[in-house]
Amino acid sequence: GNKYTLSERENPRAYRDFVRSNPLWREFNRWIESNEFIYGVFELLRQHYIDLGYRSQSGLQQFRRAVKALSRGRLPSGRQAFSSRFEFSALPADGGAVVPHTDAPRKIVTFVVSILNEGEWNPAFGGGTDVNRPTSLRLCYNDMNRLADFEEMEVLHTYEFTPNQAVIFVKTFNSWHSVRPMTGKGSNALRRTLTINIEKTS
């Protein structure tokens, strides 16, 4: 699907140079990586009846956990349970696509934020995010994120690609989603997005 990406993991030097040299993106990156953001997302989901079971721990709770680890002869872990990051992505309107998948096992929540101005994108090109259901029983459980073909999916709903929009996914064993091949033949337009991931660190 010719996906172009600028992130910590792909083109990391260019990504770091861009974020560090831009005060707005530098501050945005600080916020995205903070516990305030991560646990704020968990709380937002919980308020909408999606309880993932994650709670922010107070300083006293963290102290008690450290004492408990020491009492068992272990050093308290300084690692955070979760991390978050963002990346810039772009798909060409001329044939760009994302094949059906359910996201990597370490992922918990993904935001896909559209980056475009009013009137910049032709809806006839497509570019919407499809929520899918597999047509074969062998694909119903896919926690390990095996990729599938578009022909193996039934589209349950399409979130059209529009300005000022965020589509949020919670990773599950059957959270199939995709972007079908776009139809802007000969167009130089790009489906630009900011993707934010919250992930488990272990």
Backbone bond lengths (Angstrom), bond angles and torsions (degrees), N, CA, C in turn:
res aa  C-N    CA-C-N  psi(-1)  N-CA   C-N-CA  omega(-1)  CA-C   N-CA-C  phi
1 G - - - 1.451 - - 1.510 113.53 -
2 N 1.370 118.75 4.06 1.467 122.44 177.91 1.525 112.58 52.75
3 K 1.301 117.02 53.57 1.460 121.54 178.68 1.518 109.52 -81.80
4 Y 1.334 116.91 129.52 1.451 122.67 177.26 1.526 108.56 -102.06
5 T 1.338 116.26 131.14 1.460 120.09 -173.69 1.516 110.95 -134.88
6 L 1.334 115.69 139.75 1.453 122.97 171.77 1.523 106.10 -126.96
7 S 1.349 117.00 112.53 1.459 120.15 -173.75 1.518 110.87 -156.58
8 E 1.341 115.81 178.53 1.462 121.66 176.19 1.520 111.67 -61.89
9 R 1.328 117.11 -26.52 1.459 121.34 -173.58 1.518 113.18 -103.61
10 E 1.315 116.91 -22.07 1.462 121.18 178.46 1.529 107.47 -127.26
11 N 1.308 116.07 123.13 1.472 122.57 -172.20 1.526 111.32 58.72
12 P 1.349 117.71 48.07 1.481 120.20 -172.36 1.517 114.60 -61.56
13 R 1.339 118.23 -36.20 1.467 119.55 -178.33 1.519 110.84 -65.74
14 A 1.332 116.88 -46.27 1.465 120.45 178.75 1.525 110.95 -64.23
15 Y 1.334 115.73 -37.23 1.465 120.18 178.67 1.526 110.51 -63.15
16 R 1.333 116.73 -50.05 1.466 120.15 -178.79 1.522 111.19 -62.61
17 D 1.336 117.05 -41.76 1.461 120.41 179.78 1.529 110.88 -60.82
18 F 1.329 115.89 -42.62 1.461 119.75 -178.88 1.527 111.25 -66.32
19 V 1.341 116.76 -48.79 1.470 120.45 -177.18 1.525 110.92 -64.11
20 R 1.334 117.39 -44.05 1.465 120.67 -177.21 1.517 112.68 -68.17
21 S 1.321 117.34 -28.63 1.467 120.47 -176.77 1.522 112.99 -87.27
22 N 1.329 116.43 -5.77 1.454 120.31 -177.63 1.526 109.43 -118.83
23 P 1.334 119.03 109.47 1.475 121.38 -174.96 1.522 113.87 -55.84
24 L 1.334 117.18 -38.07 1.459 120.24 -178.48 1.531 111.42 -66.30
25 W 1.341 116.15 -47.72 1.466 119.43 -179.98 1.530 110.97 -70.63
26 R 1.327 117.00 -31.22 1.471 120.17 177.18 1.533 110.50 -63.52
27 E 1.335 116.69 -43.19 1.462 120.67 178.33 1.535 111.03 -69.24
28 F 1.318 115.79 -38.37 1.471 120.10 177.33 1.526 110.28 -61.78
29 N 1.317 116.60 -43.17 1.462 121.41 179.13 1.532 110.94 -62.49
30 R 1.344 116.68 -41.36 1.459 120.01 178.10 1.524 110.90 -60.17
31 W 1.338 115.74 -42.78 1.471 119.95 -179.49 1.529 111.29 -66.95
32 I 1.339 116.79 -45.03 1.467 120.24 -178.77 1.521 111.12 -60.29
33 E 1.321 118.35 -36.55 1.461 121.41 -177.66 1.528 113.27 -82.56
34 S 1.324 117.97 -3.25 1.464 121.02 -174.94 1.528 112.07 -82.85
35 N 1.349 115.52 154.22 1.461 120.84 173.05 1.519 110.86 -62.85
36 E 1.324 115.82 -30.86 1.468 120.30 177.93 1.520 110.64 -56.63
37 F 1.331 116.71 -45.48 1.465 120.55 178.88 1.524 110.98 -68.57
38 I 1.345 117.08 -50.05 1.461 121.13 -175.01 1.527 111.33 -57.99
39 Y 1.340 115.85 -53.34 1.466 118.24 -177.25 1.529 111.36 -74.79
40 G 1.321 117.22 -22.17 1.457 119.93 172.58 1.521 111.51 -64.83
41 V 1.345 116.32 -39.64 1.469 120.78 176.41 1.521 110.18 -64.49
42 F 1.344 117.05 -45.43 1.463 119.74 179.04 1.531 110.99 -59.08
43 E 1.344 115.92 -40.39 1.459 119.82 179.92 1.528 111.06 -68.60
44 L 1.331 117.13 -40.58 1.464 121.02 177.49 1.533 110.75 -59.00
45 L 1.338 115.93 -45.00 1.461 119.81 178.87 1.527 110.75 -63.47
46 R 1.340 115.91 -41.56 1.465 119.90 -179.32 1.532 110.52 -61.76
47 Q 1.322 116.97 -37.76 1.463 120.73 178.40 1.527 111.97 -65.76
48 H 1.338 115.82 -20.00 1.468 120.94 177.46 1.530 111.03 -106.48
49 Y 1.344 115.20 27.42 1.467 123.32 171.72 1.527 113.79 69.21
50 I 1.336 116.51 24.40 1.465 121.22 173.13 1.524 106.60 -117.42
51 D 1.323 116.02 89.98 1.464 121.32 -175.88 1.524 108.98 -97.04
52 L 1.340 115.96 108.34 1.461 120.93 -179.51 1.524 112.13 -85.55
53 G 1.327 117.10 -4.18 1.457 121.56 176.55 1.508 115.13 84.84
54 Y 1.330 117.95 8.65 1.462 121.29 -178.70 1.523 109.74 -99.84
55 R 1.347 115.69 130.72 1.449 121.25 -179.81 1.521 108.97 -127.62
56 S 1.310 115.73 143.11 1.460 120.28 174.99 1.517 109.08 -71.10
57 Q 1.339 117.10 138.11 1.455 121.44 -178.94 1.526 110.53 -99.00
58 S 1.317 115.33 135.54 1.459 120.54 176.31 1.522 109.94 -72.98
59 G 1.332 116.27 169.13 1.462 120.71 177.13 1.517 111.78 -58.41
60 L 1.346 117.67 -38.96 1.471 121.62 179.31 1.520 111.06 -65.34
61 Q 1.332 117.36 -40.72 1.464 120.91 178.92 1.526 110.72 -64.94
62 Q 1.333 116.84 -39.62 1.455 120.09 178.44 1.527 110.67 -65.63
63 F 1.349 116.83 -39.10 1.460 121.03 177.67 1.524 110.65 -63.06
64 R 1.315 117.09 -44.82 1.464 120.84 179.32 1.519 111.68 -62.37
65 R 1.343 116.38 -38.21 1.457 119.70 178.50 1.521 110.65 -65.40
66 A 1.333 117.36 -39.36 1.464 121.36 178.23 1.519 110.69 -65.18
67 V 1.352 118.13 -43.08 1.466 121.59 178.52 1.530 110.39 -62.40
68 K 1.316 116.67 -40.89 1.462 121.05 179.73 1.524 110.57 -62.63
69 A 1.343 116.79 -42.24 1.463 120.29 178.90 1.517 110.70 -63.76
70 L 1.341 117.48 -42.93 1.460 121.16 -179.94 1.524 111.81 -65.41
71 S 1.338 116.35 -36.56 1.465 119.74 179.23 1.521 112.07 -66.06
72 R 1.317 116.69 -19.95 1.468 121.97 178.37 1.526 111.66 -98.91
73 G 1.324 115.49 10.53 1.457 120.06 176.52 1.513 114.14 78.48
74 R 1.335 117.41 20.28 1.456 120.89 179.44 1.515 109.49 -117.66
75 L 1.304 115.44 150.58 1.462 119.75 173.69 1.520 108.67 -78.95
76 P 1.322 117.41 138.41 1.467 118.76 177.80 1.519 110.79 -64.43
77 S 1.304 115.60 137.93 1.459 120.59 -179.11 1.516 110.30 -77.29
78 G 1.335 115.58 132.68 1.461 119.81 177.36 1.513 112.26 -91.76
79 R 1.340 116.49 -0.13 1.457 120.01 -177.25 1.520 111.40 -75.76
80 Q 1.290 115.07 142.74 1.455 120.19 173.37 1.529 108.74 -77.98
81 A 1.317 116.14 147.76 1.465 120.24 179.43 1.526 111.69 -71.09
82 F 1.345 116.25 -26.19 1.461 120.94 -174.75 1.527 110.32 -135.35
83 S 1.310 114.51 156.16 1.462 120.72 171.79 1.517 107.57 -136.18
84 S 1.309 115.92 161.10 1.463 120.15 176.84 1.518 108.97 -141.39
85 R 1.312 115.55 152.52 1.458 121.59 -177.28 1.522 108.36 -155.52
86 F 1.320 116.05 168.04 1.462 119.03 174.51 1.515 109.65 -136.69
87 E 1.318 114.68 159.69 1.461 120.55 178.46 1.522 109.16 -143.11
88 F 1.325 114.70 154.54 1.454 121.72 173.17 1.526 107.79 -96.03
89 S 1.322 116.53 131.56 1.462 120.62 -179.57 1.522 109.96 -132.10
90 A 1.322 115.69 152.72 1.462 120.62 176.68 1.526 109.29 -148.55
91 L 1.318 115.37 137.10 1.464 122.68 175.78 1.520 108.74 -120.12
92 P 1.334 118.69 134.31 1.461 119.64 178.45 1.525 111.64 -69.13
93 A 1.325 115.73 137.32 1.468 120.18 177.16 1.517 111.45 -62.14
94 D 1.327 116.31 -24.03 1.463 121.78 178.88 1.529 109.34 -86.84
95 G 1.325 116.46 81.14 1.459 121.66 172.67 1.512 116.86 89.84
96 G 1.329 119.32 -2.52 1.466 120.82 -179.89 1.522 111.58 -62.10
97 A 1.340 116.51 146.73 1.462 121.09 -176.71 1.522 109.92 -159.85
98 V 1.331 115.47 162.17 1.469 123.02 169.71 1.515 106.19 -129.36
99 V 1.330 117.65 118.83 1.461 120.91 -175.32 1.529 110.76 -68.96
100 P 1.327 118.08 156.39 1.465 121.10 -179.99 1.525 112.23 -57.48
101 H 1.341 115.33 134.19 1.465 122.68 179.97 1.517 108.54 -158.66
102 T 1.327 116.87 171.33 1.471 120.95 -178.58 1.522 112.57 -118.89
103 D 1.314 118.95 2.92 1.474 126.34 -177.75 1.531 111.34 82.90
104 A 1.327 114.76 150.46 1.462 122.33 -177.69 1.525 111.11 -61.36
105 P 1.341 117.76 150.10 1.468 120.71 -177.08 1.521 114.57 -56.69
106 R 1.341 117.71 -30.75 1.471 119.77 -177.25 1.531 112.66 -74.31
107 K 1.314 117.41 -18.30 1.457 120.34 -178.43 1.529 110.65 -73.83
108 I 1.328 115.02 147.03 1.461 121.11 177.49 1.522 110.13 -116.66
109 V 1.335 115.82 -53.01 1.460 121.31 -178.63 1.527 108.90 -135.75
110 T 1.320 116.31 140.19 1.466 122.13 176.44 1.522 109.87 -129.08
111 F 1.334 115.97 133.11 1.463 122.62 171.93 1.525 107.48 -107.78
112 V 1.321 116.77 134.28 1.464 121.21 171.15 1.522 106.93 -117.36
113 V 1.337 116.00 109.19 1.468 122.03 -174.80 1.529 108.74 -106.38
114 S 1.308 117.19 124.68 1.471 120.19 179.64 1.522 110.14 -73.95
115 I 1.335 115.76 139.72 1.471 121.83 177.79 1.526 107.80 -120.75
116 L 1.293 116.04 91.32 1.468 120.39 177.33 1.518 108.64 -161.87
117 N 1.319 114.55 160.86 1.449 121.61 178.90 1.522 110.32 -94.11
118 E 1.319 115.98 161.07 1.461 120.77 175.39 1.530 109.72 -56.04
119 G 1.328 115.37 132.79 1.453 120.85 177.15 1.512 115.01 79.57
120 E 1.339 117.59 -0.23 1.466 120.21 -176.35 1.523 112.56 -80.31
121 W 1.338 117.03 -26.88 1.465 121.32 -175.18 1.520 110.78 -111.18
122 N 1.321 116.33 135.88 1.466 121.53 176.39 1.528 108.64 -88.63
123 P 1.326 118.60 112.37 1.470 120.48 -178.03 1.527 113.28 -58.55
124 A 1.341 116.78 -22.73 1.464 119.88 179.59 1.527 111.91 -64.85
125 F 1.349 116.96 -19.53 1.467 120.23 178.53 1.527 112.16 -71.73
126 G 1.323 117.72 -19.06 1.464 120.87 -173.26 1.527 109.13 90.88
127 G 1.340 116.06 -136.91 1.462 120.10 178.31 1.509 114.38 93.64
128 G 1.338 117.25 -1.22 1.453 120.08 178.22 1.519 111.90 -69.80
129 T 1.323 115.81 157.77 1.461 121.82 177.52 1.523 108.54 -92.96
130 D 1.326 116.32 118.97 1.464 121.44 -178.97 1.519 111.18 -90.86
131 V 1.329 115.96 136.25 1.467 122.33 167.79 1.521 106.06 -98.41
132 N 1.326 116.10 124.73 1.460 120.88 -168.72 1.528 113.21 -116.49
133 R 1.335 113.23 159.28 1.462 121.03 169.49 1.529 107.25 -129.78
134 P 1.349 117.86 127.19 1.466 119.31 -178.39 1.526 111.52 -66.64
135 T 1.309 115.27 146.33 1.462 120.45 179.18 1.520 111.76 -89.72
136 S 1.329 117.38 -7.59 1.462 122.17 179.64 1.521 110.11 -116.41
137 L 1.333 117.19 138.59 1.462 121.78 179.24 1.524 111.93 -61.13
138 R 1.316 117.94 -29.10 1.464 120.46 -176.94 1.525 112.15 -68.21
139 L 1.327 117.39 -14.36 1.466 121.18 179.51 1.529 112.88 -104.66
140 C 1.329 117.19 2.68 1.466 119.67 -175.19 1.528 112.31 -68.39
141 Y 1.320 117.63 -32.57 1.469 120.55 178.15 1.515 107.88 -111.49
142 N 1.323 115.80 113.82 1.464 119.40 -172.92 1.525 111.07 -141.09
143 D 1.319 116.52 52.18 1.464 120.05 -178.73 1.525 112.30 -63.95
144 M 1.331 117.71 -28.55 1.463 121.81 -176.35 1.530 113.14 -87.09
145 N 1.327 117.11 5.13 1.464 122.27 170.81 1.530 113.93 67.98
146 R 1.307 115.73 44.40 1.466 119.24 170.78 1.529 108.39 -66.50
147 L 1.333 117.35 138.27 1.458 121.37 178.44 1.522 110.22 -81.61
148 A 1.322 116.00 153.73 1.463 120.86 -179.71 1.520 109.89 -132.98
149 D 1.330 115.35 170.84 1.460 121.48 176.20 1.527 109.99 -91.65
150 F 1.313 116.03 153.98 1.463 119.95 178.57 1.526 111.26 -59.31
151 E 1.334 116.74 -34.10 1.459 120.91 -177.79 1.529 112.25 -67.70
152 E 1.341 116.43 -13.94 1.461 120.26 -178.84 1.527 112.07 -92.89
153 M 1.337 116.64 5.21 1.455 120.93 -175.16 1.534 112.50 -122.49
154 E 1.328 114.11 145.51 1.461 122.57 167.72 1.526 107.27 -103.57
155 V 1.314 117.06 129.42 1.458 120.83 -179.42 1.528 109.60 -82.00
156 L 1.328 116.58 118.44 1.462 121.42 178.53 1.521 111.69 -85.57
157 H 1.337 115.98 -37.53 1.469 120.04 -179.67 1.522 108.47 -160.35
158 T 1.313 116.65 146.92 1.461 122.27 175.33 1.525 109.59 -119.56
159 Y 1.347 116.09 123.42 1.455 121.29 172.98 1.523 107.23 -90.42
160 E 1.325 116.01 107.36 1.458 120.70 -176.03 1.527 110.42 -59.67
161 F 1.327 115.66 148.99 1.464 121.64 178.89 1.520 108.20 -82.72
162 T 1.327 116.15 105.09 1.462 121.75 -175.98 1.522 109.97 -133.70
163 P 1.338 118.55 160.26 1.469 121.36 178.77 1.526 112.13 -63.11
164 N 1.340 115.20 154.31 1.463 122.51 172.26 1.529 111.46 55.48
165 Q 1.312 115.97 51.11 1.458 121.95 -175.01 1.522 110.42 -133.87
166 A 1.327 115.99 143.83 1.463 120.74 170.98 1.517 108.45 -132.45
167 V 1.312 115.85 126.85 1.462 121.70 173.91 1.524 106.49 -103.08
168 I 1.343 116.91 129.61 1.462 122.22 -176.95 1.518 109.53 -113.16
169 F 1.352 115.13 129.79 1.458 121.43 176.25 1.514 110.12 -116.61
170 V 1.320 116.47 137.55 1.459 122.08 168.64 1.520 106.62 -103.39
171 K 1.327 116.52 125.58 1.455 121.69 -178.81 1.527 110.34 -66.93
172 T 1.338 116.60 125.47 1.457 122.57 172.53 1.522 108.39 -136.96
173 F 1.321 116.22 -177.69 1.469 119.85 179.78 1.525 111.91 -71.55
174 N 1.328 117.82 -14.07 1.470 119.75 -178.63 1.534 112.50 -135.60
175 S 1.337 116.16 31.47 1.477 120.28 -179.50 1.526 111.38 -82.78
176 W 1.328 115.79 58.20 1.464 121.64 -177.29 1.529 110.67 -68.48
177 H 1.331 116.46 130.32 1.457 121.10 175.51 1.522 109.21 -151.47
178 S 1.312 116.06 163.85 1.469 120.30 -174.70 1.519 110.39 -168.80
179 V 1.329 115.00 171.34 1.463 122.35 169.02 1.521 106.47 -125.89
180 R 1.295 117.05 115.08 1.468 120.35 -177.52 1.530 111.08 -69.73
181 P 1.336 117.07 154.32 1.467 120.21 -178.11 1.523 111.82 -51.47
182 M 1.320 115.68 128.09 1.458 120.73 -176.89 1.522 110.56 -82.65
183 T 1.312 115.40 158.08 1.462 120.76 -166.71 1.530 114.38 -114.40
184 G 1.330 116.52 21.85 1.469 119.23 -179.18 1.516 112.15 -83.68
185 K 1.316 116.98 61.67 1.468 121.48 -175.79 1.526 110.74 -58.14
186 G 1.347 115.40 126.39 1.459 121.39 179.57 1.513 114.06 83.63
187 S 1.333 117.95 -6.20 1.463 121.13 -178.39 1.527 110.51 -83.27
188 N 1.328 115.79 146.67 1.468 121.39 174.84 1.532 111.99 -95.49
189 A 1.318 117.29 4.50 1.463 121.52 -177.46 1.525 110.69 -65.49
190 L 1.324 115.45 150.54 1.463 122.01 178.17 1.523 109.71 -123.83
191 R 1.311 114.97 138.07 1.478 121.59 172.50 1.529 106.16 -84.71
192 R 1.331 116.75 96.16 1.465 121.83 -173.28 1.525 110.43 -95.21
193 T 1.325 115.68 133.54 1.453 120.16 179.74 1.529 110.57 -140.58
194 L 1.319 114.20 157.16 1.457 123.26 168.74 1.522 105.35 -110.38
195 T 1.340 116.55 120.05 1.466 120.80 -178.44 1.517 108.81 -108.49
196 I 1.332 116.26 125.93 1.459 123.00 179.71 1.522 108.29 -113.31
197 N 1.325 116.81 127.01 1.469 121.72 -179.63 1.527 110.93 -118.81
198 I 1.316 116.46 134.86 1.465 122.89 167.03 1.515 106.43 -108.15
199 E 1.341 116.30 127.45 1.455 121.35 -172.24 1.519 111.81 -132.41
200 K 1.317 116.06 156.37 1.461 121.90 170.43 1.522 108.41 -76.84
201 T 1.319 117.03 142.93 1.467 119.60 179.84 1.529 112.00 -91.03
202 S 1.332 117.25 -13.02 1.475 119.61 177.23 1.505 109.89 -150.26
